[in-house]
Amino acid sequence: MLMSQTLSVVVITYNEEANIRRCLESVASIADELIVLDSGSVDQTRNIAAGLGARVEIHPFEGHVEQKNRVRAMAACTWVLSLDADEAADERLVQSILQLKRDGSPKEAFTFNRLNFYRGLPVKTCGWYPDKKLRLWKNGIGSWAGNNPHDRYSIPEGTPAGHLAGDILHYTYADKAALMKQSRKFAGISAHRLQQKNSFLLLVKMVVGPLFRFLRTWVFQLGFTSGSRGWELCTWQAYEVFLKYREALRMKFKA
């Protein structure tokens, strides 16, 4: 069936040979264009992507927001779908996008839910679900914004937006070691921005912030129902809050 709408799928990568095949294959049946912007991988990421028919470009990493805006601008189709390399579209989402391509829509952007995996299993507690994301938009609408590493897609106020059925499957942390490594990395990135804040405010947030984060995720977002996985996620999310403010204070006084 000839589709009236076309779809670009865009992905940024760095050493993602373990994930990129699953990501691209999940959308191969609906993508008219696959674009991978790589930051200089030293593994097989680029070869795997090219072998799956993706256009592969290389540019040094300047930040999540900057890199995603760069690859966004490369898209040529009617619609643009952005995925991270460790994500994949489930079959229900694929069918929703296929229907959109076939029928069109007065909407110009769409959100869908993201289902995060930890230690190989999906997590629907700890504030991890539905984790709604805006990842599909009409080409030329909006841009990436937010504070690295926590990017978000921003569309102009008043833009008609909808929600599609289906999930992005996010294969995030294979084990606790990966969770700890990423928490420290994200805390360090956030600290660079936070060091400009008032020292007293940083100190207060370093003390109070982790407690509130833990109570919210463990109690109110039912992390306790997920057993040891819930405990690890809730404690490390709280610890990441502590780390980013502690590192920001260290940078501030070092300067």
N, C-alpha and C positions, 0 to 999 in steps of 0.2 A: 504494500500500500504506500502510495506517495504521500509523504508528510508535508504539510503546509508550513511547518515551523522547523527550524534546525537548532541543534544543541552543541555548544562547545563545552567540554569538560576540562577544567584547569586544575593543576596540582603543582605544589612546590615540593621539592625533595632535597634531602641530603643524606646519603648513605641509607637508603630505604629499600635495599634489595630484598629484605624479608617481607616487605609489605606491598610494594608497588604493583606486583602482578595481580594480587587479589583486588586491589583498588581499581585498576583499569579494566580488568575483566568483568567486574560487577556492572559497569556501565557501557561496555563495548557494544551491546545490542541497541543502545539508544543514542550514542554519541556520533555526531557527524564530524567532530573534530576533537582530538585529544592533544592537549598541550601540557608538557612537563617543563617547568623551570627549575633547573638544578643548580645547587650552590657549590658545585665542585666535588661531587661524590668521588670517593676512591674505591668504591665497591662496584657491583654490576648494575646499579640502579639505572643508569642511562641506557645501557645495552638492553636490559629487559624492557624498558619503556619503548625504545625504538623498535624492538622486535614485535611489540604489540600494536605497532602502527602509530605511535604517538610522535608528534613533533617535539623534539627535545632542544631546549635552549639552555644556555649556561650564563649565570650572572652571580657575582659574589654576593653573599648574604649581607643585607643591610638592615634586617629586622623583619619580623613576620608581616607587619602591615605593609611595609615598603615592597617586600617580595611579592606579596599577593596582589597588590595593585599593579605591579609590573606585568605579571602574567595575565591579569584581568584585561589589561589593555591589548593583549595579543589576540584575544578571542574575536572571531569574525562572524559567528552565527547569531541567530535570532535570540537565543537564550544562552545564559552562561551558568554552569553548575560548578561550584568550587568544592573540592574534596581535599582533605589532608591525606597524605600517603598511607597512614595507618587506619583509614576509613574505607568503607564500602557501602554501596546502596543495597538494601534488601530488595527482595523480589516485588514486594508490595509498592515500594517507592519507585522502582523501575517502571511498573505498570502505570502508576500515577503520572509520571513524567511522559511516558509514551502517549497517554491520553491527552495530556496538555499539548504535546507536539501535533497530535492529530486534529484536535478540536479548537486549539487556541484558547485564549482567555482574556477578559477585560482587565485582569490583574496584571501587575507589572513586576511583582516579586513574590516569592513564596518561602515560607518557613516549613520545616518538618522536624520531627523529634530525632534526637540522637541517643542511641542505646550504647552505653559504655560497658566495656568488658574489663574485668580485672582477674588475674590468675586464670584466664581462659573461660570465665563465666560472666554472664550479663549481670549488671547491678542496677536495681531499680530503687534503691534506698540511698542514704547518705547525700541527698541532693543531686544525685547523678542522673535522674530521669524525671520528666521527659527531656530535660536539657535542650529546649527548643532552639534551633539555629536558623538564621536566614542565609541560605546558601544558593538560591536560584533566583535569577533576575533577568529582566529584559536587557539586552546588550545596551550599554550606555547609561543605565540607571544606577546611580549611587557609586560608592567606593568603600574600600576598607578603611576603618578608623579604629579608635581604641588605643590602649596603652600596651606596648609590647611587654610580655608575650601574649597578652589577652586581647586578641584582635576581635573585631565585630564588623559586620557589614552594615553600612549606614545608607539609607535611602532618604530622599527629600521628604519633608513633612507633607502629608496628603497623598503620597504615592499609593495607589490601590494595591493592597497586598492580601494574600490568602495563605492557606495552610494545606499542604498535601499529606495524604495518608501514606504511611510507611516510615521506616527508620533509616537513618545513617547508622551503620554498625561501626563503633569505634573500638578498635582492638588496642587499647591504650597501654596498660602495664602487664607484662607477662608474669611478673613476680614482684615481691616486695623490694628487691634491690633496684629494679627499674623505677618503681614508685619513688623511692628515696632519692635516686639520682635526678629524676625530673623535678622533684620538689625543690631540691637545692638549686638546680639550674634556673627554674622560674623565680625563685626567691631572689637570686642574684640579679636577674634582669630587672625585676620590679624595684629592687633597692636603688638602682641608678636613678630612677625617676623620683623615688621617695626622699632621697637625701636632701632635696631642696625644701622639704617641709620643716616646720618648727620642731626643734629638738624635744621640747616637752611633750608635744603632740605625738611624736614618734615613740617616745618612752611609754606614754600612756597606752598607746595602741599595741605596743609590744607586750605589755603586761595583760591588758584586758582582751585584746583581739582574739588570741588563741582560745581563751575560755569560751567566748561567745560562739566562735566557729565550731568548737567541739560540741557544745550544748545543742546548737542548731542541727548539726549533721547527725549526731549520735542519738539524741532524744527526739527532737521534733521532726526530723526527716528519717527516723526509724532505722538508723544505722545499726542499732543493737539487734535488729532482726536478721542481720546478714552474718552473724557469727564472727569468726576470726577475720574474714575479709572486711566486714564492716568496721571492726575495731582498727585494723591497719589503715584503712582509708580515712576514717574520722580523725585518728590521732595524727596521721601525717599531714592531713589538710590543716589541722590546727598548728602543727609544728612549722609548716611552710609560712603561715602568717607570722609566727614568732621570728623565723629566720629573716624574712624580708625586712622587718623593722629593725632587727638587731644589726643586719648588714648595712642598712641605710644610716644608722647612727654611727657605725664604725667608719663608713666612708666620710660622713660629715665631719667627725672629729679628726680624722686623718688628714683631711684637706685643710 
